[in-house]
Amino acid sequence: MYFWTCYPLGLDLPRSRFPWLSCWVVGLLTVIFAWTRWFPAALPVQPWDLVFHAGFSPPWTVLTALLLHADWLHLIGNLAYLVAFLPALEERLGRLGLVLLLVATGVGGNLCHGVAAWNDWLGQGGLGILGASGAISGLLGYALVRVPHARLVLAYWVFAPLQGQNRAGRTSLPLPVGVLIWLGLQVANALLAGESASSVSYPAHLGGFVGGLFMGLILGGRGEGKGEAKLLEARRHLDAGDGWPAVGAYTEYLEVAPDDVEARCELARALLLTPARPRATATYRDAYRQAVAAERWDLALDYLAEGRRAAPGLNLTIDELGAAAQQADRSGQLRLAVDLYQDLALRPGPHPVIDRGWVRLVMLLHGHPQWRLEAQQWLDRARREMSPGAWRDYLDREFMDSSVPAGRRGASRPGPAATIRTPGF
């Protein structure tokens, strides 16, 4: 005597958002099951009128049958697969894409059952169908194309009293292995269904699975899956401190996803683990410029600050440096703004951006008591090195007395934007 069973618990894939649609689908199926089980008279339609019988039911029942389940075991078994696969695919397909996948593969699976039932194939003659199994099979087919690099986490129970075994636990295996085992069982059971008089619709399972494979291929899931696999591989190497393998994997990933600015910054971090530090400097600069082009100033300033610490010498242009300093100033990152204004002031002039940077640097430093000594030093330097012109004249008028008492003209108020009115600020 030997008994063995297992159910999927999930895929070991990262997620960045809560799977609201997945929860909604699970909740909807549970509520509909409660209606069919305990409150069938609550609605003007009878639950069994929603079951799909090929050639006898209205056409729309091919869809409504997906929402019904025969009993608790049927419902719980299907929900286990939905909970395991829906969240990871919702993250990658989006909510609308996931709904389309479920509907298309579910309806396709039910139609395959209808063909088998109409022609009395595989012991399905005259049988109606209900349940989300076709759509669930579609999830497995799509996952095989889109996330073959994932590992499938399983809960299992082994009971063999004659061998003295009763074990339960969890394990994981590569997703393709788990899906192909499942597929082999479906094919074997489908071939034996006529003799075993099984009421399980294996044609719907197989039809939904093929539909999921097809949708994965036509929607470009194979290429996306390869790219994601490379990114995950790169991050594993980076976390382990393996510089060159991480650099290789990031480089391959960015060839297929060149717009991923976060991965480009991670490539720079990987390069810091290798002797190729000059490449890290250039990569930080590329990541910064890419974030600016995407109007992601939060990321751009983070990458700029990190690059300045880890790989000095980013060599931004004067205009880029001035724009970065102003953005840091406006966002309240005053220490970064001061550092950038100082770098700007050290650039050879004359240049209007440099002159504006001198003025804003002195104003920021004089506005904070902890920087007062530094402020006086930079004020003296500005008087020596600034180009003659309106900005130099403004600075001389504003700080006629180089000691600059605290509170003068509102400059001592902290914040990214001082109250002093200056042209261009």
C-alpha positions as CSV (number, residue, x, y, z in Angstrom):
1,M,0.0,0.0,0.0
2,Y,1.5,3.3,-1.1
3,F,0.0,6.8,-1.3
4,W,1.7,10.0,-2.6
5,T,0.4,13.4,-3.4
6,C,1.7,16.9,-3.9
7,Y,0.4,20.4,-4.6
8,P,2.2,23.5,-5.8
9,L,2.8,26.3,-3.3
10,G,4.3,28.9,-5.6
11,L,7.1,30.0,-7.8
12,D,10.4,31.4,-6.4
13,L,10.2,34.6,-8.5
14,P,10.6,38.2,-7.1
15,R,7.5,40.4,-7.1
16,S,7.4,44.2,-6.8
17,R,3.7,44.7,-6.2
18,F,0.8,43.0,-4.4
19,P,-1.2,40.6,-6.7
20,W,-4.6,42.2,-6.3
21,L,-6.1,40.5,-9.4
22,S,-5.0,37.1,-8.2
23,C,-6.7,37.6,-4.9
24,W,-9.8,38.8,-6.7
25,V,-9.9,35.7,-8.9
26,V,-9.5,33.4,-5.9
27,G,-12.2,35.3,-4.0
28,L,-14.6,35.3,-6.9
29,L,-14.4,31.6,-7.4
30,T,-14.9,31.0,-3.7
31,V,-17.9,33.2,-3.6
32,I,-19.5,31.6,-6.6
33,F,-18.9,28.2,-5.1
34,A,-20.6,29.3,-1.9
35,W,-23.6,30.5,-4.0
36,T,-23.9,27.2,-5.9
37,R,-23.5,25.2,-2.7
38,W,-25.8,27.1,-0.2
39,F,-27.7,29.9,-1.9
40,P,-28.6,28.7,-5.4
41,A,-32.0,30.4,-5.2
42,A,-30.4,33.8,-4.5
43,L,-30.1,34.6,-8.2
44,P,-32.6,34.2,-11.0
45,V,-30.4,31.7,-12.8
46,Q,-29.8,28.1,-11.8
47,P,-26.1,27.2,-11.3
48,W,-26.3,24.1,-13.5
49,D,-27.6,26.1,-16.4
50,L,-24.1,27.6,-16.5
51,V,-22.4,24.3,-17.2
52,F,-21.1,23.8,-20.7
53,H,-22.7,20.8,-22.7
54,A,-21.4,20.7,-26.2
55,G,-24.3,21.0,-28.7
56,F,-26.9,21.6,-26.0
57,S,-25.9,24.6,-23.9
58,P,-26.0,28.3,-25.0
59,P,-22.7,29.4,-26.4
60,W,-21.8,31.7,-23.5
61,T,-21.7,28.7,-21.1
62,V,-18.3,27.9,-22.5
63,L,-17.2,30.9,-20.4
64,T,-19.5,30.7,-17.4
65,A,-18.5,27.1,-16.8
66,L,-15.0,28.3,-15.8
67,L,-16.5,29.9,-12.7
68,L,-18.2,26.7,-11.3
69,H,-16.8,23.8,-9.3
70,A,-18.4,20.5,-8.4
71,D,-17.3,20.1,-4.8
72,W,-14.8,21.2,-2.2
73,L,-12.0,19.0,-3.5
74,H,-12.5,20.3,-7.0
75,L,-12.4,23.9,-5.8
76,I,-9.4,23.6,-3.4
77,G,-7.4,21.7,-6.0
78,N,-7.9,24.4,-8.5
79,L,-7.3,27.2,-6.0
80,A,-4.0,25.7,-5.0
81,Y,-2.8,26.0,-8.6
82,L,-4.1,29.5,-9.0
83,V,-2.4,30.7,-5.8
84,A,0.8,29.1,-7.0
85,F,0.9,30.5,-10.5
86,L,-1.3,33.6,-10.7
87,P,0.8,36.1,-8.7
88,A,4.0,35.6,-10.6
89,L,2.3,35.8,-14.0
90,E,0.2,38.9,-12.9
91,E,3.5,40.6,-12.2
92,R,4.8,39.9,-15.7
93,L,1.6,40.0,-17.8
94,G,-0.2,42.8,-16.1
95,R,-3.8,42.5,-15.0
96,L,-5.4,42.9,-18.4
97,G,-3.0,40.4,-20.0
98,L,-3.6,37.9,-17.2
99,V,-7.4,38.2,-17.7
100,L,-7.0,37.6,-21.4
101,L,-4.8,34.6,-20.8
102,L,-7.3,33.1,-18.4
103,V,-10.3,33.6,-20.6
104,A,-8.6,32.5,-23.9
105,T,-7.1,29.3,-22.5
106,G,-10.1,28.5,-20.4
107,V,-12.5,28.9,-23.3
108,G,-10.1,27.0,-25.6
109,G,-9.8,24.2,-23.1
110,N,-13.6,23.9,-22.8
111,L,-14.0,23.9,-26.6
112,C,-11.5,21.0,-26.8
113,H,-13.6,19.2,-24.2
114,G,-16.7,19.9,-26.3
115,V,-15.1,18.4,-29.4
116,A,-14.1,15.3,-27.4
117,A,-17.5,15.0,-25.8
118,W,-19.4,15.4,-29.2
119,N,-17.3,12.7,-30.8
120,D,-17.2,10.5,-27.8
121,W,-13.4,10.6,-27.6
122,L,-11.4,9.6,-24.5
123,G,-14.5,8.6,-22.6
124,Q,-15.9,12.1,-22.7
125,G,-19.1,11.3,-24.6
126,G,-22.1,13.2,-23.3
127,L,-20.2,14.8,-20.4
128,G,-20.6,18.5,-19.6
129,I,-17.8,20.5,-18.1
130,L,-17.3,23.0,-15.3
131,G,-14.3,24.3,-13.5
132,A,-11.3,26.5,-14.2
133,S,-9.0,23.6,-15.0
134,G,-8.6,24.6,-18.7
135,A,-7.5,28.1,-17.7
136,I,-5.1,26.7,-15.0
137,S,-3.6,24.4,-17.6
138,G,-3.1,27.5,-19.7
139,L,-1.2,29.1,-16.9
140,L,1.2,26.2,-16.8
141,G,1.7,26.3,-20.6
142,Y,2.4,30.0,-20.5
143,A,4.7,29.7,-17.5
144,L,6.7,27.0,-19.3
145,V,7.5,29.6,-22.0
146,R,7.7,32.8,-19.9
147,V,9.5,31.7,-16.7
148,P,11.3,28.4,-17.4
149,H,14.1,29.6,-15.1
150,A,11.8,29.5,-12.1
151,R,11.7,26.8,-9.5
152,L,8.3,25.3,-8.5
153,V,7.8,24.9,-4.7
154,L,5.8,21.8,-3.8
155,A,4.1,20.5,-0.7
156,Y,4.1,16.7,-0.6
157,W,2.8,13.8,1.5
158,V,4.1,10.3,1.3
159,F,2.2,7.5,3.2
160,A,3.4,3.9,2.9
161,P,2.4,2.0,6.1
162,L,3.8,-1.3,4.8
163,Q,7.2,0.4,4.5
164,G,6.8,2.4,7.7
165,Q,6.8,5.8,5.9
166,N,4.6,8.8,6.7
167,R,6.3,11.9,5.6
168,A,5.2,15.4,4.7
169,G,7.2,18.5,3.8
170,R,8.1,20.8,1.0
171,T,10.6,20.8,-1.8
172,S,11.4,22.6,-5.0
173,L,12.3,21.5,-8.5
174,P,12.9,23.3,-11.8
175,L,9.6,24.5,-13.3
176,P,10.0,22.7,-16.6
177,V,10.5,19.4,-14.7
178,G,7.3,19.9,-12.7
179,V,5.2,21.0,-15.7
180,L,6.4,18.1,-17.9
181,I,5.6,15.6,-15.1
182,W,2.2,17.1,-14.9
183,L,1.8,16.9,-18.6
184,G,2.9,13.3,-18.7
185,L,0.3,12.4,-16.1
186,Q,-2.4,14.2,-18.2
187,V,-1.6,12.4,-21.4
188,A,-1.4,9.0,-19.6
189,N,-4.7,9.6,-17.8
190,A,-6.4,10.8,-21.0
191,L,-5.4,7.6,-22.8
192,L,-6.8,5.5,-20.0
193,A,-9.9,7.6,-19.4
194,G,-12.1,5.4,-21.6
195,E,-11.4,2.4,-19.5
196,S,-11.4,4.0,-16.1
197,A,-14.6,5.9,-16.7
198,S,-13.0,9.1,-15.3
199,S,-15.1,12.2,-15.2
200,V,-12.1,14.5,-15.3
201,S,-11.8,16.4,-18.6
202,Y,-8.3,15.7,-19.7
203,P,-9.0,17.2,-23.2
204,A,-9.7,20.5,-21.5
205,H,-6.4,20.2,-19.6
206,L,-4.5,19.5,-22.7
207,G,-6.3,22.1,-24.8
208,G,-5.7,24.8,-22.2
209,F,-2.1,23.8,-21.9
210,V,-1.4,24.0,-25.7
211,G,-3.3,27.4,-25.7
212,G,-1.0,28.7,-23.0
213,L,2.1,27.6,-24.9
214,F,0.8,29.3,-28.0
215,M,0.0,32.5,-26.3
216,G,3.4,32.5,-24.6
217,L,5.1,32.2,-28.0
218,I,3.1,34.8,-29.9
219,L,3.3,37.4,-27.1
220,G,7.1,37.2,-27.0
221,G,7.2,35.4,-23.7
222,R,10.2,33.4,-24.7
223,G,12.5,36.4,-25.3
224,E,11.3,38.1,-22.1
225,G,11.9,34.9,-20.1
226,K,15.5,34.7,-21.4
227,G,16.1,38.3,-20.4
228,E,14.6,37.9,-17.0
229,A,16.7,34.7,-16.4
230,K,19.9,36.6,-17.3
231,L,18.9,39.4,-14.9
232,L,18.2,37.0,-12.0
233,E,21.5,35.2,-12.8
234,A,23.4,38.5,-12.8
235,R,21.9,39.6,-9.4
236,R,22.8,36.2,-7.9
237,H,26.4,36.7,-9.0
238,L,26.4,40.3,-7.7
239,D,25.0,39.3,-4.3
240,A,27.7,36.6,-4.1
241,G,30.5,39.0,-5.0
242,D,31.3,37.3,-8.3
243,G,32.3,40.3,-10.4
244,W,33.1,38.9,-13.9
245,P,30.2,36.5,-14.0
246,A,27.8,39.3,-12.9
247,V,29.3,41.6,-15.6
248,G,28.8,39.0,-18.3
249,A,25.2,38.3,-17.3
250,Y,24.3,42.0,-17.0
251,T,25.9,42.7,-20.4
252,E,23.8,40.0,-22.0
253,Y,20.6,41.2,-20.3
254,L,21.2,44.8,-21.4
255,E,21.5,43.7,-25.0
256,V,17.9,42.7,-24.9
257,A,16.7,45.3,-22.4
258,P,18.8,48.4,-23.0
259,D,16.3,50.7,-21.3
260,D,16.6,49.1,-17.9
261,V,18.4,51.9,-16.1
262,E,18.5,50.1,-12.7
263,A,20.2,47.1,-14.3
264,R,22.8,49.5,-15.9
265,C,23.6,50.9,-12.5
266,E,23.9,47.3,-11.1
267,L,26.3,46.6,-14.0
268,A,28.5,49.5,-12.7
269,R,28.4,47.9,-9.2
270,A,29.5,44.6,-10.7
271,L,32.4,46.3,-12.5
272,L,33.6,47.7,-9.2
273,L,34.3,44.1,-8.2
274,T,36.7,43.7,-11.1
275,P,39.9,45.4,-12.2
276,A,37.8,47.3,-14.9
277,R,37.0,50.3,-12.6
278,P,37.3,52.8,-15.5
279,R,34.4,51.0,-17.1
280,A,32.4,51.4,-13.9
281,T,32.8,55.2,-14.1
282,A,31.5,55.3,-17.6
283,T,28.6,53.0,-16.7
284,Y,27.6,55.1,-13.8
285,R,27.6,58.1,-16.1
286,D,25.5,56.2,-18.7
287,A,23.0,55.2,-16.0
288,Y,22.7,58.8,-14.8
289,R,22.1,60.1,-18.3
290,Q,19.6,57.4,-19.0
291,A,17.7,58.2,-15.8
292,V,17.7,61.9,-16.7
293,A,16.4,61.1,-20.2
294,A,13.6,59.1,-18.6
295,E,12.9,62.1,-16.2
296,R,13.6,59.9,-13.2
297,W,15.6,62.5,-11.2
298,D,15.2,60.5,-8.0
299,L,17.2,57.6,-9.6
300,A,19.5,60.0,-11.4
301,L,20.6,61.7,-8.2
302,D,21.0,58.4,-6.4
303,Y,23.2,57.0,-9.2
304,L,25.2,60.3,-9.4
305,A,25.9,60.3,-5.6
306,E,26.8,56.6,-5.7
307,G,29.0,57.0,-8.7
308,R,30.8,60.0,-7.1
309,R,31.6,57.9,-4.0
310,A,32.5,54.6,-5.8
311,A,34.0,55.7,-9.1
312,P,35.1,59.4,-9.0
313,G,35.6,61.1,-12.3
314,L,32.2,60.9,-14.0
315,N,33.1,63.9,-16.1
316,L,29.6,65.4,-16.7
317,T,29.4,68.4,-18.9
318,I,29.0,71.8,-17.4
319,D,25.3,71.9,-18.3
320,E,24.7,68.4,-16.9
321,L,26.5,69.3,-13.6
322,G,24.5,72.5,-13.3
323,A,21.2,70.7,-13.9
324,A,22.1,68.0,-11.4
325,A,23.1,70.5,-8.7
326,Q,19.8,72.4,-9.2
327,Q,17.8,69.2,-8.9
328,A,19.6,68.2,-5.8
329,D,19.1,71.7,-4.4
330,R,15.3,71.6,-5.1
331,S,14.9,68.1,-3.7
332,G,16.5,69.0,-0.4
333,Q,19.7,67.0,-0.9
334,L,21.8,69.9,0.3
335,R,25.1,68.2,0.9
336,L,25.0,66.7,-2.6
337,A,24.0,70.0,-4.0
338,V,26.9,71.8,-2.3
339,D,29.3,69.2,-3.6
340,L,28.0,69.5,-7.1
341,Y,28.1,73.3,-7.0
342,Q,31.7,73.1,-5.7
343,D,32.6,70.8,-8.6
344,L,30.9,73.2,-11.0
345,A,32.9,76.2,-9.5
346,L,36.1,74.4,-10.1
347,R,35.4,74.0,-13.9
348,P,37.3,76.4,-16.1
349,G,35.2,79.4,-17.3
350,P,33.8,81.7,-18.1
351,H,30.4,80.1,-18.4
352,P,27.0,81.4,-17.1
353,V,26.2,78.1,-15.5
354,I,29.4,78.2,-13.6
355,D,28.7,81.8,-12.4
356,R,25.2,80.9,-11.2
357,G,26.7,77.9,-9.5
358,W,29.2,80.1,-7.6
359,V,26.4,82.3,-6.3
360,R,24.1,79.5,-5.2
361,L,27.0,77.7,-3.6
362,V,27.9,80.7,-1.4
363,M,24.2,81.3,-0.5
364,L,23.7,77.7,0.5
365,L,26.8,77.5,2.6
366,H,26.1,80.9,4.4
367,G,22.5,79.7,5.1
368,H,23.7,76.9,7.5
369,P,25.7,77.7,10.6
370,Q,27.6,74.3,10.5
371,W,29.0,75.4,7.1
372,R,29.9,79.0,8.0
373,L,33.7,78.6,7.9
374,E,33.4,76.7,4.6
375,A,31.1,79.5,3.4
376,Q,33.6,82.2,4.1
377,Q,36.4,80.3,2.3
378,W,34.3,79.8,-0.8
379,L,33.1,83.4,-0.7
380,D,36.7,84.6,-0.7
381,R,37.6,82.2,-3.5
382,A,34.6,83.4,-5.5
383,R,35.8,87.0,-5.2
384,R,39.1,85.9,-6.6
385,E,38.1,83.5,-9.3
386,M,34.6,84.5,-10.6
387,S,34.4,86.1,-14.0
388,P,33.5,89.8,-14.0
389,G,29.9,90.4,-14.8
390,A,26.4,90.6,-13.4
391,W,26.7,87.5,-11.2
392,R,30.0,88.7,-9.7
393,D,28.4,92.1,-9.1
394,Y,25.4,90.5,-7.4
395,L,27.6,88.5,-5.1
396,D,29.6,91.6,-4.1
397,R,26.4,93.5,-3.3
398,E,24.8,90.7,-1.4
399,F,27.9,90.0,0.7
400,M,29.5,93.4,1.0
401,D,30.6,92.5,4.5
402,S,32.5,89.1,4.2
403,S,31.6,88.2,7.8
404,V,27.9,88.0,6.8
405,P,26.0,87.9,10.1
406,A,23.5,85.1,10.6
407,G,20.0,85.9,9.5
408,R,21.0,88.5,6.9
409,R,18.4,88.9,4.1
410,G,16.8,85.5,4.9
411,A,19.8,83.5,3.7
412,S,20.1,81.6,7.0
413,R,16.8,79.8,6.5
414,P,17.5,76.2,5.6
415,G,15.9,74.6,2.6
416,P,16.5,73.7,-1.0
417,A,15.5,77.2,-2.2
418,A,16.7,80.3,-0.3
419,T,14.4,83.3,-0.1
420,I,17.0,85.6,-1.8
421,R,15.9,86.4,-5.3
422,T,18.6,85.9,-7.8
423,P,18.4,85.7,-11.6
424,G,18.0,82.2,-12.9
425,F,17.3,80.5,-9.5
